[in-house]
Amino acid sequence: MRKIIVLTFISLDGVMQAPGGPEEDTAGGFQYGGWSAPYANESTNSLMLKQMEPTDILLGRKTFEIFAGYWPQHADYWPGINQVTKYVLSNTMKESDWQNSVFLTGVEDIKKLRNSDGGDIKVWGSGELVQLLLKHDLVDELWLKTYPVLLGKGKSIYSDGTIPAAFKLTESHITPNGVIFANYARAGQVETGNMGA
């Protein structure tokens, strides 16, 4: 079975919307796009490069469109991104010019992919997809990058449909400017009176 690893940037109040730039995702009138940029430095960049080691990736349609519009021309900054398989969950897109793109239509396709042979699958961004994966207990690891900002509103990584689950910390780093890189692995079910500790 392949591991599904969710990687995301989040604020202290759990917002994951548009960390990269002002126009990335303005849905709901979100005005704080690019909130992670002021914290970029040699330390965060080094940790990010480690997380960007080539593996197959799974994306929601919106994130895929952003990636497909940028990364094919900027692969020097993400070696291997054009060669790995990009799995895309979408009911509307069926094809792309970006090489090695494969389209999935639902949870059953993701379950088949997870149960196939191969290496880890990383999920980047893709808020609605992440919520779907958490709802169906399909997340094996969470690699969170928590930034020392409160945004007050915006799309969250979590939703009311998230299945209770215990995770254990497997790796962590704190950058000098307060960004927390923390990796968590699935550690069983949540039991009454026992959160998996």
Long-range contacts (C-beta under 8 A, 24 or more apart in sequence): 1-114, 1-115, 2-113, 2-114, 2-115, 2-116, 2-117, 2-118, 2-119, 2-120, 2-121, 3-120, 3-121, 3-140, 3-141, 4-58, 4-110, 4-114, 4-120, 4-121, 4-123, 4-133, 4-138, 4-139, 4-140, 4-141, 5-120, 5-121, 5-122, 5-123, 5-139, 5-140, 5-141, 5-142, 5-143, 6-122, 6-123, 6-130, 6-133, 6-139, 6-141, 6-142, 6-143, 6-157, 7-51, 7-122, 7-123, 7-124, 7-143, 7-145, 8-124, 8-125, 8-130, 8-142, 8-143, 8-144, 8-145, 8-157, 9-36, 9-145, 9-147, 10-144, 10-145, 10-146, 10-147, 10-157, 11-35, 11-146, 11-147, 11-149, 11-150, 11-151, 11-154, 12-146, 12-147, 12-148, 12-149, 12-150, 13-150, 13-151, 13-152, 14-156, 14-157, 14-158, 15-151, 15-153, 15-154, 15-155, 15-156, 16-125, 16-127, 16-130, 16-154, 16-155, 16-156, 16-157, 17-127, 17-151, 17-154, 17-155, 18-154, 19-147, 24-66, 25-62, 25-155, 27-155, 28-153, 28-154, 28-155, 30-153, 30-154, 30-155, 32-151, 32-154, 35-147, 35-149, 35-151, 36-145, 36-147, 39-147, 39-148, 39-175, 39-177, 39-178, 39-179, 41-175, 41-176, 41-177, 43-175, 43-176, 43-177, 44-145, 44-175, 44-177, 44-179, 47-173, 47-175, 47-181, 48-145, 51-122, 51-143, 52-78, 52-81, 53-80, 54-79, 54-80, 54-81, 54-83, 54-84, 55-84, 55-119, 55-120, 55-121, 55-122, 56-84, 56-85, 56-86, 56-87, 56-118, 56-119, 56-120, 56-121, 56-122, 57-84, 57-85, 57-86, 57-87, 57-121, 57-122, 57-123, 57-124, 58-87, 58-88, 58-89, 58-110, 58-113, 58-121, 58-122, 58-123, 58-126, 58-129, 59-86, 59-87, 59-88, 59-89, 59-123, 59-124, 59-125, 59-126, 59-129, 60-88, 60-89, 60-90, 60-125, 60-126, 60-127, 60-128, 60-129, 61-88, 61-89, 61-90, 61-92, 61-93, 62-126, 62-128, 63-124, 63-125, 63-126, 63-129, 64-88, 64-90, 64-93, 64-96, 64-101, 66-125, 67-98, 67-124, 68-96, 68-97, 68-98, 68-101, 71-98, 72-98, 72-99, 87-113, 87-121, 89-126, 89-129, 89-132, 107-132, 107-136, 107-138, 110-136, 110-138, 111-136, 111-138, 114-138, 127-155, 127-156, 127-157, 130-157, 131-157, 131-158, 131-159, 131-161, 131-162, 134-158, 134-159, 134-161, 134-162, 134-163, 134-165, 135-159, 135-161, 135-162, 135-163, 136-163, 137-163, 137-165, 139-165, 139-186, 140-185, 140-186, 141-170, 141-183, 141-184, 141-185, 141-186, 142-167, 142-183, 142-184, 143-181, 143-182, 143-183, 143-184, 144-180, 144-181, 144-182, 144-183, 144-184, 145-179, 145-180, 145-181, 146-179, 146-180, 146-182, 147-178, 147-179, 148-177, 148-178, 148-179, 164-189, 164-190, 165-189, 165-190, 166-190, 166-195, 166-196, 167-196, 168-196
